[in-house]
Amino acid sequence: MPTSMPDIANHTTAQTEGKLDWVGMNNIEMPMMVAAKGQPEKMVSAHIDAYVNLKEPEAKGIHMSRLYLLLDDLSNNNVLNYQSLVSLLDGFITSHQELSDNAKVQFRFEYHLRRKSLISGKQGWKAYPVTLTGNLNQGKLEIELGIEVRYSSTCPCSAALARQLIQQAFLSKFEEQTSVDKEAIHEWLGSSDGIVATPHSQRSIAEVKVKLNSNVTEFPITELVNILENTLQTPVQAAVKREDEQEFARLNGQNLMFCEDAARKLQHAMNQSSDFDDFWLKVNHLESLHAHDAVSITTKGIQGGYQP
C-alpha cells in the first residue's frame, strides 16, 4: 500500500484562476437535535446546505469533507442552538485557513408542535416547515429563521355574493307573509333551502423569513408560529371535534380576507416584535375558484433589507 495518498486540493493549482463566492454541498441528510425557546430539545430530520467562499484564486478547491465532519460532530455530539450554530460557522472558516473567510449553512426540517383545538381542548401534532440559515461574512453574523404556516382563507367577494343569494331566497320564501313567523324562519334557516350558497375558502400558506435581532440567543420558533396563527385566526387544525369544526366555520365567516388583507395583517403584527431586525413574508391563497393562486408579498421595508 502507498505510504501517502495524493491531495489534489492542497498540491494542485486551479486550471483557471478566480475567486468563488460559495463552494460546498447541498442536501446533506442528517438527524439533528434542535433547541428552541420554550420547547424541549427535539430530534428532527434535517437537510443541510454547507458552504465557504474560496478567496484564493489559485487554489484548486476547498476541503468538503471538513465541512461534513463538522456537521457530523454537531449531529452526534451536540445540539443545534444559537451558540453551536455560531461555532459551526467559525469552524467552517478555521478549517479552511488561507482559503476562506466567509461561511454559510442552512438547515431545513419539519418542526412538530402540539396544538390545542378551538373549543374541545383536544390536542394533536402539527408539522411546521422551518428553515434556519446562518451566515458569517467577514466576521459579521446574520441568522435567519423561516417558517411556513397553513391556514384557511374565505373570500370576501364570494361571501357577499352568497349573502345576496340567501337574501333573494328569503324574499322568495316569505314575501307573501304579512307577519313575522320566527319559528318558520328559524326552521327555514336550518334547511338546505335556507342556505342556498356558501362562500368559497381555500387552504392558504404564509411564508415568513426573519433576521433575528442580535439580542436573541434562542430560536423563537413557537413565538413566530403564534404570531402568524393568532393574527390570521384560522390556522388549519389537528384534532377536531364537531364543536371545533363549528368554531372554525365561525372564525372563517368573521375573518374574510383577500391575500392583500392577510399580508397587511401579518405585516402589522411583525412590526410589533422587537426580536426581528427585518422580515419578508408571502401569502399564497391556493384558489378553489381559479386554477391559479392569489399571492401577496411584502417586507419590513428597511434600507438595505429584504427585497420583495
N, C-alpha and C positions, 0 to 999 in steps of 0.2 A: 504493500500500500504506500502511496506517496506520503512523505512526511509533512507536506503542506499543500494546501489547495489554493488555486488562483483566486484573487479578489479583484474582479474586474472593476468594481465601483471605486476602489481605492487606487488602483495602479494603471488605469487607462483613462486617457483624456477624451473629451467629447469629440465626436466626428465634426460637429458643427457647434461652435461656441454660442452661448446665450444663457441669460438668466431665465428662470422659470418661476412663475407666481406660486403654483402649487404642484406638488408631486406626492402621491400616496396611494391609498387603497380605498375602494368603495365596498359597501355591503358586507363588511365583516360581521359574521353572526356569532354572538356570544351571550351567555346569560350574564346578567348584571344585577347586583343588589343596589337598589336606589333608596336614598334617604330624601324625604320631602318634609316640609314644615307641617307639623301637626299630625303626621302619619307614622305608623311603624315602618321599619325598613321592609321593602318588598322586592322580591325577585321578579325580574322582567326578562323577556327575550328581546334583545336589542340588535338592531342593525346599525353598524357604525361606519362612518367615513373618517379617515385619519390622513392629515396632510402636514407637510412642511414645505417651505419655499426652498428653492435651490438658487442661492445668491452667487455662487462661484461659477462663472460662465464656462470654465474649462473642465469642471468636474463631470465625470461620466454619469453619475446618478446618486440617489440617496440610499440609505440602508433601510429598506422597507421592513425587514424582519425586526428591527429595533422598535419600530412603532407598534408592530403586532405584539411583541413580547411585553411591552409596557402595558398595553391593553389587557393582555392575558393575566398579568400580575394583578391589575386592578380587579378583574373579574374573579380571580381565585382568592385573593388575599385582602381585599379592601371593599369599601362601599362607595358608590358614586354619590358624592356630595359636593358642596361648593369647594372645599379645600382640596379634595382629591382630584377634582377637575382641574384646578389651577396647577397642582403638582404634576398632573399628566401632561399638560401643555408645556410646562417647563422642562419635563423630561424629554419630550419630543425634540426640543431645541438643543438641550445639553448633550443629547445622544448624537447630535449632528453638528458638533462644533466645527467652525470654519466653513460649513456648508449652508446652514440655515439660521435665520433669526426670527422667523415667523412660524406659527403653528396654528392649526385649526382641527377641531374634532366635532363630530355631530353624532348624537345618539338618537335613534328613532325606536319607539316602543309604545305598546299599549299599557296604560296605567289604569288598574281596576280600583274603583271606589264603591263602597256600599252606599246606596242612595235610598232614601225613605220615600214611600208612596205618598200621594197628596192628602188622603183622608184616613185610610185604614191603618197606616203606620207600618205596613209590611215593607220589608227591605229586600233589595236584590242588588246584584253586581251590575255595574255599567263600566264599559271599557272606553277610555278616552285616548285617542292618538296623541302622543306627546313627541315633540322634537326639542332636544336640548343641544345647543351649539355653544362651544367655547372658542374664542379667537384671541390669541396672544400675538399682537403686532407691534414690533419694536418696543416691547415692554408694556404696551397698553392692553389691558384686559377688557374684553367685552363678552358678556354671557347673555344668550338669547333663549327664551323659553317660548315654545309654540304649542298651542293646544287646539283641538277641534271639539266642538260641542254640537250635538244634533238636537234639533227642536222642531216644533210644528208651527207653521205659519198659515194663517187663514186670510184670504184675500178680501180687503175692504170693498172692492168693486163687486165681487161675487156676492158678498153678504148683502149689499144694498139691493142688488137685483133679485136675490132670494126674498128679501123682505117685501119688495114690491109685488111679487107673485103671491105671497101669503096674504097681503092686503087685498089683492084682487079676488082671491079665493074666498076671503072672509065676506067681502061685499056680495059676491055671488050667492053665498050661502044664507046670509042674514039680511039682505037689503029689503025684503018684504016684511020683516018683523017690525012692529011699531014699538015694542018694549024690549028691554034687555033681559034675556034669559041666561043668567050666569051659569047655571048648570049645563045648559045646552052648549054654550060657548066653551066651557071647561072641557066637556066631553069631546067637542069638535077639535079643540087644540091638541088633544091627546091622540087623535087619529091620524092615519096616513093622509087623509083628505085635508087635514088642517095644516100640516107642514108639507106643503106641496113642493118645496125646493129647499136645498141646503147649500150654503156656500162651499166652495172648494178649498181644501187645505192640502198641504204637502209637507213631507219631511224636508227639513232645511238644515244647512250646515253653516256654523260660524267658525271661521278660522282666524285665530289671533296669534300674532307674534309680538313679544315684548322684549325690550332691552332692560335687564334688571339694574336697578339702582345700585351704586357701589356700597350702600349700607346694607343691602340684602345679603345675608350669609346662608340662607336656607332656600331651597327651591319652593316657591309658593304655588305648587300645582293645584291643590284643593282651593286655595284662595281665588285663583284665577277662574277655575271652573265655577265657583259660587258666584263670582261677579257676573259671568256670562249668563248662567242659568237663572239667577234671580232677576236680572234685567229683562231677559226675554220672556220669562214667566211660563213658557210652555215647552220645557225640555222633554224629550222622549222619556218614557217611564220604563222601569224594570218590572218589579212585582206589581200587579194591578188587580184589584177587586172592582166590583161594579160601581161602588161609590167613588173610587178613584177615577174610573173612566168617565163618570158623570161630571166630576170636578174638572177633569181635563177638557171636556166639551165646553164647560162654562168658561174656563180660562181662555180657550181659543176664541169663543164668542166675544169676550171682553177685551181681548188684545189683538184686534185685527191689525195686520201690518203688511205693507209692501216691503220689498227688500230695502228701500230707502229708509223706511221707518225703523227697521231693525238695526241698520247700520248707524243711524243717528242716536238711537237709544244706547247702543254699545259704545259709541264714541264718547257720549256724555259720561257714562259710567266709568270708562277707562281714564278719563281726565280727572276723576276724583281721587285716584290712587297715587300715592307718593312713592310706591315701590318701583314704578316703571318710568325710566327716562324717556322712552319712546315706544310707540306701538304702531302696528299695521294690522288692519282687520279686513276680512272679506266675508260677506254673507252671500250664500248661494241658495236660492229657493228652487228646489227641484220640481218644476211646474207639473201639476196634474192636468191643467187645461192645455198647455202647449207642449210641443215636443222639445222645446228649448228651455233653458233655465234663465231665471232672473237673478242678476248679480249686482252687488254694490261693494265698492272698495273705498276705504278711507284710511287716513293716518293721523297721527297726533299733529303733524304739520310743523315740526320744528326745523329750523335751518340746518341743512346737512344731515337730516334724519332719513327715515324711511321714505321711499317714493311709492306712489300708488301703483 
